[in-house]
């Protein structure tokens, strides 16, 4: 198995966590977003979307991190990332999607670059934009966790799964932009428990060989 | 089953298509986004995220349309929205996520309102923003479809599934903002085939009782 990622890409970090939780070995390839290596002809041949990450398994290249997380869970079922019943699965997926469909798409590097390049956002404007969507999304995450009645040691019950895998990298990004996170105590308690696990701790951005 | 949606919400349209494909009966509730009804205390009790759509099944309320689509497919398997094998499933989910994680989150009403309210984007600026992300996302969708070798009459093979369900509402929105779509012939051929099916045609925004 091969993973193409970038240390600071939170979608890449999701996959590093997932592969560690499943205990799967893989070869790492480092694709620099600031250098634009994700738009090189070679990378586009592998991933026509020109986005990170890409996972190669059995000679097939897969894009879109949520799709890859589901692929890993279906192909390597232990430990599972989702509960057994459709209702529980929907709740976990919905939490993951608050991060993957409501926060991260608005705050990733290509959006921030577009705001600053085309729309002349200053650094302060960019940070204000970033913090707006973190506050909006984390409020939704916290409210959904609180209402579910299923949050235990982790987002759903007592084992880390799809929602935790998406949450933790988003917290890292939020902290990088100095976003206040005190208003989300249930969410942050889950985050802290995740970080006590090796699969989340050892895969964090700063420990990656391409980190600077 | 009950569906809370809004005629012009493309995530709501995804669910109308899905329920029609599965042949499931449901009661409709209309929640006006322009009137802010999605932020009313009653709606927030049902969906703490304050987003559309919400599906209620067996007394449980579900949010996030992609999670709901998977829930419907797991709970009501025929006809399936995903292929049988993990590799095919990953490809279909990745296409759906180009729409749900790369295009729609940047162009939905709450983002456009934030751009115009807080950042004083003019109507022309807003439309330029909108068209930028449509062009970016549809180029990714077209390139991925072309590279997959699996596109047939629909996004993957000869039956409509998760990717088609996400694609069609996004085309409707793109047309509403007069986005040129000539550069995406494979994508648009799939769109046209979808629209020849009753499940896609009869559920379109303009036929909804809350349309204006």
Boltz contact constraints between the chains, C-beta under 6 A:
constraints:
  - contact:
      token1: [A, 48]
      token2: [B, 143]
      max_distance: 6.0
  - contact:
      token1: [A, 48]
      token2: [B, 144]
      max_distance: 6.0
  - contact:
      token1: [A, 48]
      token2: [B, 147]
      max_distance: 6.0
  - contact:
      token1: [A, 49]
      token2: [B, 140]
      max_distance: 6.0
  - contact:
      token1: [A, 49]
      token2: [B, 144]
      max_distance: 6.0
  - contact:
      token1: [A, 60]
      token2: [B, 87]
      max_distance: 6.0
  - contact:
      token1: [A, 62]
      token2: [B, 90]
      max_distance: 6.0
  - contact:
      token1: [A, 63]
      token2: [B, 94]
      max_distance: 6.0
  - contact:
      token1: [A, 64]
      token2: [B, 94]
      max_distance: 6.0
  - contact:
      token1: [A, 64]
      token2: [B, 97]
      max_distance: 6.0
  - contact:
      token1: [A, 66]
      token2: [B, 97]
      max_distance: 6.0
  - contact:
      token1: [A, 67]
      token2: [B, 90]
      max_distance: 6.0
  - contact:
      token1: [A, 67]
      token2: [B, 93]
      max_distance: 6.0
  - contact:
      token1: [A, 67]
      token2: [B, 94]
      max_distance: 6.0
  - contact:
      token1: [A, 67]
      token2: [B, 97]
      max_distance: 6.0
  - contact:
      token1: [A, 71]
      token2: [B, 86]
      max_distance: 6.0
  - contact:
      token1: [A, 71]
      token2: [B, 90]
      max_distance: 6.0
  - contact:
      token1: [A, 74]
      token2: [B, 86]
      max_distance: 6.0
  - contact:
      token1: [A, 75]
      token2: [B, 86]
      max_distance: 6.0
  - contact:
      token1: [A, 86]
      token2: [B, 71]
      max_distance: 6.0
  - contact:
      token1: [A, 86]
      token2: [B, 74]
      max_distance: 6.0
  - contact:
      token1: [A, 86]
      token2: [B, 75]
      max_distance: 6.0
  - contact:
      token1: [A, 87]
      token2: [B, 60]
      max_distance: 6.0
  - contact:
      token1: [A, 90]
      token2: [B, 62]
      max_distance: 6.0
  - contact:
      token1: [A, 90]
      token2: [B, 67]
      max_distance: 6.0
  - contact:
      token1: [A, 90]
      token2: [B, 71]
      max_distance: 6.0
  - contact:
      token1: [A, 93]
      token2: [B, 67]
      max_distance: 6.0
  - contact:
      token1: [A, 94]
      token2: [B, 63]
      max_distance: 6.0
  - contact:
      token1: [A, 94]
      token2: [B, 64]
      max_distance: 6.0
  - contact:
      token1: [A, 94]
      token2: [B, 67]
      max_distance: 6.0
  - contact:
      token1: [A, 97]
      token2: [B, 64]
      max_distance: 6.0
  - contact:
      token1: [A, 97]
      token2: [B, 66]
      max_distance: 6.0
  - contact:
      token1: [A, 97]
      token2: [B, 67]
      max_distance: 6.0
  - contact:
      token1: [A, 100]
      token2: [B, 101]
      max_distance: 6.0
  - contact:
      token1: [A, 101]
      token2: [B, 100]
      max_distance: 6.0
  - contact:
      token1: [A, 101]
      token2: [B, 101]
      max_distance: 6.0
  - contact:
      token1: [A, 101]
      token2: [B, 105]
      max_distance: 6.0
  - contact:
      token1: [A, 105]
      token2: [B, 101]
      max_distance: 6.0
  - contact:
      token1: [A, 105]
      token2: [B, 105]
      max_distance: 6.0
  - contact:
      token1: [A, 140]
      token2: [B, 49]
      max_distance: 6.0
  - contact:
      token1: [A, 143]
      token2: [B, 48]
      max_distance: 6.0
  - contact:
      token1: [A, 144]
      token2: [B, 48]
      max_distance: 6.0
  - contact:
      token1: [A, 144]
      token2: [B, 49]
      max_distance: 6.0
  - contact:
      token1: [A, 147]
      token2: [B, 48]
      max_distance: 6.0
